[in-house]
Amino acid sequence: VTSRRDAEFADFMSARMPSLRRLAMLLCQDWHRADDLVQATLVKLYVHWTRAAGADNTDAYVRGMLVREFLSERQAGWARRVRLTDRLPEAADPHADLDVSLDLQRAVAALPPRQRAVLVVRFYCDLNVEQAAQLLGCTPGTVKSQTAKALESLRRALGRDPDASGASELGRRARRQRGRIAGNA
Amino acid sequence: MLETELRELFERQASGHQPAAAITSQQVIRQGRSRLRISRATAVAAPMLAAAVVAAVVVATTLSGAEPGSRPPHHRSAASAVAAAPKYFDPLRPYPAFGWLPGTHVISGQTGTTTQILNAGQPDWMLTVHAGGQCSAAGRILRCNGERGQFVLMTQLPDIDGLPAYWTVVGVQKILVFEYARDGWAELTFSDLAEAVRVAGHISFGSSAAPPVSPVQLTGLPGWRLRYESFLPMPDGTLAAGIFGFASGAAVDAPGSGNPANYPVLFVSKAALGGTCSFTAGQSSNGLIAGYSVTITRVPAGGEPAVQELCAADANGLRIDIFVNGNNPAIDVTQVFAHLRLLGPDPAQWTTKPVG
């Protein structure tokens, strides 16, 4: 029984590992932490394998486990622990030369874990508000408010909130005005 | 639009270069097995373990799908439903009992002072009952001590026996959440809501059910006692305990705990013909205790807490596995085994008094 269970589990794990790592990477914004998270989730999955394998949608079940593990570990201070590694930092993203993309990436990484998780499950996993609430174990209202807060934080970080936009526009006008004055002088 | 940019960013990050994984299935399975040993006696692993022990112990089923003629005498009534839920359950007796289930099911379960579980299927019909005060409702959120943590009470249902009921979804699991007595909540996993409401309406609560019978007794260890963790039905309908938690002093049935770290958990089942114990070179040793062959394995603390394990493949017709997980064991596994009175494989010889 154990060897069959282990074989089934190992098959599932090898098939789903890449997608779980991708999701974990988006949550953690760091491959090393992502691997820690995936490993912790898979160990739990092994313990609960009978139930998970019997679920209507095992993939959704595991995805929920991973997101909840991410949030619980963050609450437990896991993210604050220093991890020593002999590996070099990841290679630069070939697309990362776009300033806007880099800024957005940094801004996403700076979000509180729960806000980042909400964005990932909504805009990467494509879950609607109700589905996201179920997965995160909170109310749809909380998902909406966390999404709004996260987007607001991103807009501010990118200088796109209404106040900041206004300030930028005033600045641009002032520079244009100075240019005209200088040109007239 | 920021949302579109986010989708693009996530897609780009997800489809970018993925470094080699530092995770192997062997690693995960090894850690998982270790965790499984610990959590066997706790809620989530119970169905799987029960299935394994059922194969050894159970030869018949306990509940039929027949519609009940009347509710059991100790079923909660409208009058009793408003009574407060007990703050603690008797860990030697199952508190809830199914009165009706669709189809025929083998029931297994777990007792504990703050949470009790009945399993009648996989994955449906797992009933978790929380003692009074273990859950607190705030708006649409119900927080409970235990495995699931909290529920979003998504859809309110008609009251069950005059008390509120809801259904919700956790992951992919549909759950009926209902108050069975004042300040006491229960969870029932299901597939069909109408059936679930009917099942919940026929659950009885109270300690009038017969206690499980035990194939072992604990003798000569003052202050220590056995508490049932998991039990299974016998052909005559009685419940047989297959897993025990040991407790002593202040650690007895610590609220919310499955089994405290450093305290033993004992697994008992009928010995299988030709059954063996696992032996790990460098960690295991064979020996004789009270005339029985045993294998003792001591795994030192590393990334995980230390583990002591004693296995007797056939001790008076019983298979015994004792685990102590923790770096400061309250008792040695050999001492536990030496104080067990083994009552043999015949259920007729078993006792309702696990402590001698």
Boltz contact constraints between the chains, C-beta under 6 A:
constraints:
  - contact:
      token1: [A, 6]
      token2: [B, 29]
      max_distance: 6.0
  - contact:
      token1: [A, 10]
      token2: [B, 25]
      max_distance: 6.0
  - contact:
      token1: [A, 13]
      token2: [B, 25]
      max_distance: 6.0
  - contact:
      token1: [A, 22]
      token2: [B, 14]
      max_distance: 6.0
  - contact:
      token1: [A, 26]
      token2: [B, 10]
      max_distance: 6.0
  - contact:
      token1: [A, 26]
      token2: [B, 13]
      max_distance: 6.0
  - contact:
      token1: [A, 31]
      token2: [B, 19]
      max_distance: 6.0
  - contact:
      token1: [A, 35]
      token2: [B, 22]
      max_distance: 6.0
  - contact:
      token1: [A, 35]
      token2: [B, 23]
      max_distance: 6.0
  - contact:
      token1: [A, 39]
      token2: [B, 23]
      max_distance: 6.0
  - contact:
      token1: [A, 42]
      token2: [B, 28]
      max_distance: 6.0
  - contact:
      token1: [A, 43]
      token2: [B, 28]
      max_distance: 6.0
  - contact:
      token1: [A, 43]
      token2: [B, 31]
      max_distance: 6.0
  - contact:
      token1: [A, 43]
      token2: [B, 32]
      max_distance: 6.0
  - contact:
      token1: [A, 43]
      token2: [B, 35]
      max_distance: 6.0
  - contact:
      token1: [A, 46]
      token2: [B, 32]
      max_distance: 6.0
  - contact:
      token1: [A, 47]
      token2: [B, 32]
      max_distance: 6.0
  - contact:
      token1: [A, 47]
      token2: [B, 35]
      max_distance: 6.0
  - contact:
      token1: [A, 47]
      token2: [B, 36]
      max_distance: 6.0
  - contact:
      token1: [A, 47]
      token2: [B, 39]
      max_distance: 6.0
  - contact:
      token1: [A, 48]
      token2: [B, 44]
      max_distance: 6.0
  - contact:
      token1: [A, 50]
      token2: [B, 48]
      max_distance: 6.0
  - contact:
      token1: [A, 51]
      token2: [B, 123]
      max_distance: 6.0
  - contact:
      token1: [A, 54]
      token2: [B, 122]
      max_distance: 6.0
  - contact:
      token1: [A, 54]
      token2: [B, 123]
      max_distance: 6.0
  - contact:
      token1: [A, 55]
      token2: [B, 172]
      max_distance: 6.0
  - contact:
      token1: [A, 56]
      token2: [B, 172]
      max_distance: 6.0
  - contact:
      token1: [A, 57]
      token2: [B, 172]
      max_distance: 6.0
  - contact:
      token1: [A, 60]
      token2: [B, 172]
      max_distance: 6.0
  - contact:
      token1: [A, 61]
      token2: [B, 171]
      max_distance: 6.0
  - contact:
      token1: [A, 61]
      token2: [B, 172]
      max_distance: 6.0
  - contact:
      token1: [A, 64]
      token2: [B, 171]
      max_distance: 6.0
  - contact:
      token1: [A, 91]
      token2: [B, 17]
      max_distance: 6.0
  - contact:
      token1: [A, 93]
      token2: [B, 16]
      max_distance: 6.0
  - contact:
      token1: [A, 95]
      token2: [B, 12]
      max_distance: 6.0
  - contact:
      token1: [A, 104]
      token2: [B, 5]
      max_distance: 6.0
  - contact:
      token1: [A, 104]
      token2: [B, 9]
      max_distance: 6.0
  - contact:
      token1: [A, 123]
      token2: [B, 6]
      max_distance: 6.0
  - contact:
      token1: [A, 123]
      token2: [B, 7]
      max_distance: 6.0
  - contact:
      token1: [A, 123]
      token2: [B, 10]
      max_distance: 6.0
  - contact:
      token1: [A, 124]
      token2: [B, 10]
      max_distance: 6.0
  - contact:
      token1: [A, 134]
      token2: [B, 169]
      max_distance: 6.0
  - contact:
      token1: [A, 137]
      token2: [B, 150]
      max_distance: 6.0
  - contact:
      token1: [A, 139]
      token2: [B, 140]
      max_distance: 6.0
  - contact:
      token1: [A, 139]
      token2: [B, 152]
      max_distance: 6.0
  - contact:
      token1: [A, 151]
      token2: [B, 2]
      max_distance: 6.0
